[in-house]
C-alpha cells in the first residue's frame, strides 16, 4: 500500500511515510516461526533508542527473548498468571496456555520503564518517551518486513513479570515475526474529522 501524497516529496520522505502507512498489528497466530536475524533485531532496538527523550533521560530498557531463551519468558508468563486474579489461575491447562504463548512469536522485546532515583521528568513524560521508542521499533520492524503487536495485558505488565526482569515498571512487550500472509488492510478517519486549522 502506497500513500497518496504530494509529488514534491523526496524519495526519503516517501519511504518513511510508506512505512508508517503499512505498519499493521498482526496477531500471534498469523506469524511465521522463522527467527529474526540478530543484526535486524539490533537495528530495531537501535531505532528504539533514537526516540525523543525530554532531558535525554533515555528511560527505556529492553530485554530480548528469542530462540530457546523464550523458555524463560514462558515461565514468567505462567508465574504472572498464577499470581493474578483469573478464576483458572491454578489450572495447569491455563498455565500451559500461558507458556505456549511465548513460543508463538520468534522475537519478544520487553518495554521496561527505568526512572532515576531522583527523576528529572514526571513519570508520564518518561512513559511517553518509552511509547515513542516502541513506535520507532514497530516502524523499523515494518521496514524489515516484520509485523507484530504491543501487548499489555495483565500478564505482560504484571509486577511478577517486571520483578523477574529486574524492571521497576513494565509497560508490556512487543512481539515480532514475519507475517504468514498479506498484511491486513486498514483505514483511518479523514483529517477533517480530527484537525482544526488556525491560519
C-alpha positions as CSV (number, residue, x, y, z in Angstrom):
1,X,0.0,0.0,0.0
2,X,1.4,3.4,-1.0
3,X,0.0,6.5,0.5
4,X,-1.4,9.2,-1.8
5,X,1.0,12.1,-1.2
6,X,2.1,15.3,-2.9
7,X,4.5,14.6,-5.9
8,X,7.1,17.0,-4.5
9,X,8.1,14.8,-1.6
10,X,11.6,13.4,-1.7
11,X,12.2,9.7,-2.0
12,X,13.3,9.6,1.6
13,X,10.2,11.3,2.8
14,X,8.0,8.9,0.7
15,X,9.8,5.9,2.1
16,X,9.2,7.0,5.7
17,X,5.6,7.7,5.1
18,X,5.1,4.4,3.3
19,X,6.4,2.6,6.3
20,X,4.1,4.5,8.6
21,X,1.1,3.7,6.4
22,X,2.0,0.0,6.1
23,X,2.6,-0.8,9.7
24,X,0.0,-3.2,11.0
25,X,-0.9,-5.0,14.2
26,X,-0.7,-8.8,13.5
27,X,-1.9,-11.5,15.8
28,X,0.4,-14.2,17.1
29,X,-1.4,-16.9,15.0
30,X,-0.5,-15.0,11.8
31,X,3.2,-15.1,12.3
32,X,5.7,-17.5,10.8
33,X,8.1,-19.3,13.2
34,X,11.2,-18.2,11.3
35,X,13.8,-16.5,13.5
36,X,14.6,-12.8,13.1
37,X,18.4,-12.3,12.4
38,X,20.4,-10.8,15.2
39,X,21.5,-7.8,13.0
40,X,17.9,-7.0,12.2
41,X,16.9,-7.2,15.9
42,X,19.8,-4.9,16.8
43,X,18.8,-2.4,14.1
44,X,15.2,-2.4,15.5
45,X,16.5,-1.9,19.1
46,X,18.8,1.0,17.9
47,X,15.8,2.7,16.3
48,X,14.0,2.5,19.6
49,X,16.9,4.3,21.4
50,X,16.5,7.2,18.9
51,X,13.1,8.1,20.2
52,X,12.5,11.6,21.7
53,X,13.5,11.8,25.3
54,X,13.0,15.0,27.3
55,X,16.1,15.8,29.3
56,X,17.9,13.0,27.4
57,X,17.0,10.6,30.3
58,X,16.5,7.6,27.9
59,X,14.2,5.8,30.4
60,X,13.9,2.7,28.4
61,X,15.4,-0.7,28.9
62,X,14.8,-3.8,26.7
63,X,15.1,-7.5,27.3
64,X,15.1,-9.6,24.2
65,X,13.7,-13.1,24.2
66,X,14.4,-15.3,21.1
67,X,15.2,-18.9,20.3
68,X,15.5,-21.2,23.4
69,X,15.5,-18.0,25.6
70,X,11.8,-17.9,25.2
71,X,11.5,-20.7,27.7
72,X,12.4,-18.2,30.4
73,X,9.6,-15.8,29.2
74,X,7.2,-18.7,29.1
75,X,7.8,-19.3,32.8
76,X,7.4,-15.6,33.6
77,X,4.0,-15.7,31.8
78,X,2.9,-18.7,33.8
79,X,4.1,-17.3,37.1
80,X,2.4,-14.0,36.5
81,X,-0.8,-15.7,35.5
82,X,-0.7,-17.9,38.7
83,X,-0.2,-14.8,40.8
84,X,-3.2,-12.9,39.2
85,X,-6.9,-13.0,39.8
86,X,-8.1,-15.1,36.9
87,X,-10.6,-17.9,38.1
88,X,-8.4,-20.6,36.5
89,X,-5.1,-19.3,37.8
90,X,-4.5,-22.7,39.5
91,X,-5.4,-24.7,36.3
92,X,-2.5,-26.5,34.7
93,X,-4.0,-26.2,31.2
94,X,-4.4,-22.4,31.7
95,X,-0.8,-22.1,32.8
96,X,0.3,-24.3,29.9
97,X,-1.5,-21.9,27.5
98,X,0.4,-19.0,29.0
99,X,3.7,-20.8,28.5
100,X,2.8,-21.7,24.9
101,X,2.1,-18.1,24.1
102,X,5.8,-17.2,24.4
103,X,6.7,-19.7,21.6
104,X,4.2,-18.4,19.1
105,X,6.4,-15.4,18.1
106,X,10.1,-15.7,17.3
107,X,11.0,-12.4,18.9
108,X,9.8,-10.6,22.1
109,X,11.1,-7.3,23.4
110,X,10.2,-6.0,26.9
111,X,9.2,-2.4,27.3
112,X,10.8,-1.5,30.7
113,X,10.5,1.9,32.3
114,X,13.6,2.8,34.3
115,X,13.5,6.2,36.0
116,X,16.4,7.6,38.0
117,X,16.2,7.7,41.8
118,X,15.9,11.5,41.5
119,X,13.7,11.9,38.4
120,X,14.3,14.9,36.2
121,X,11.0,14.5,34.4
122,X,7.5,13.5,35.5
123,X,6.6,9.8,35.0
124,X,4.1,10.5,32.3
125,X,6.8,12.1,30.2
126,X,9.0,9.1,30.6
127,X,6.2,6.7,29.7
128,X,5.6,8.8,26.6
129,X,9.3,8.5,25.7
130,X,9.1,4.7,26.1
131,X,5.9,4.7,23.9
132,X,7.8,6.6,21.3
133,X,10.6,4.1,21.5
134,X,8.1,1.3,21.0
135,X,6.7,3.1,17.9
136,X,10.2,3.5,16.5
137,X,10.8,-0.2,16.9
138,X,7.5,-1.1,15.3
139,X,8.2,1.1,12.3
140,X,11.7,-0.2,11.9
141,X,10.3,-3.8,12.1
142,X,7.9,-2.9,9.4
143,X,10.8,-1.6,7.2
144,X,12.4,-5.1,7.6
145,X,9.2,-6.9,6.6
146,X,8.2,-7.9,10.1
147,X,4.9,-7.4,11.8
148,X,3.7,-7.8,15.4
149,X,2.0,-6.1,18.3
150,X,2.5,-4.2,21.5
151,X,0.8,-6.4,24.1
152,X,-0.1,-5.0,27.5
153,X,-2.5,-7.5,29.1
154,X,-2.3,-8.4,32.8
155,X,0.5,-10.9,32.4
156,X,2.5,-8.5,30.2
157,X,2.5,-5.7,32.8
158,X,2.4,-7.8,35.9
159,X,4.6,-6.8,38.8
160,X,5.7,-10.5,38.8
161,X,6.9,-10.3,35.2
162,X,8.5,-6.9,36.0
163,X,10.3,-8.3,39.0
164,X,11.6,-11.3,37.0
165,X,13.1,-8.8,34.5
166,X,14.5,-6.5,37.2
167,X,12.3,-3.7,35.9
168,X,10.8,-1.1,38.2
169,X,7.8,-0.9,35.8
170,X,6.8,-2.8,32.7
171,X,4.6,-1.3,30.0
172,X,4.2,-4.5,28.1
173,X,6.1,-6.3,25.4
174,X,6.5,-6.2,21.6
175,X,6.3,-9.4,19.8
176,X,7.6,-9.6,16.2
177,X,7.9,-12.0,13.4
178,X,7.5,-12.4,9.6
179,X,3.8,-12.4,8.7
180,X,2.4,-15.6,7.2
181,X,0.2,-13.7,4.7
182,X,-0.6,-10.3,3.4
183,X,-0.8,-7.5,5.9
184,X,-4.4,-6.7,6.8
185,X,-6.0,-3.7,5.2
186,X,-6.8,-0.7,7.5
187,X,-8.2,2.8,7.3
188,X,-8.2,6.0,9.3
189,X,-10.8,8.7,9.7
190,X,-10.0,11.8,7.5
191,X,-8.1,14.7,8.9
192,X,-11.1,16.9,8.6
193,X,-12.7,15.0,11.5
194,X,-9.8,15.4,13.8
195,X,-7.8,18.6,12.9
196,X,-8.6,22.2,13.5
197,X,-6.6,24.7,11.4
198,X,-5.9,28.1,12.8
199,X,-4.4,30.2,9.9
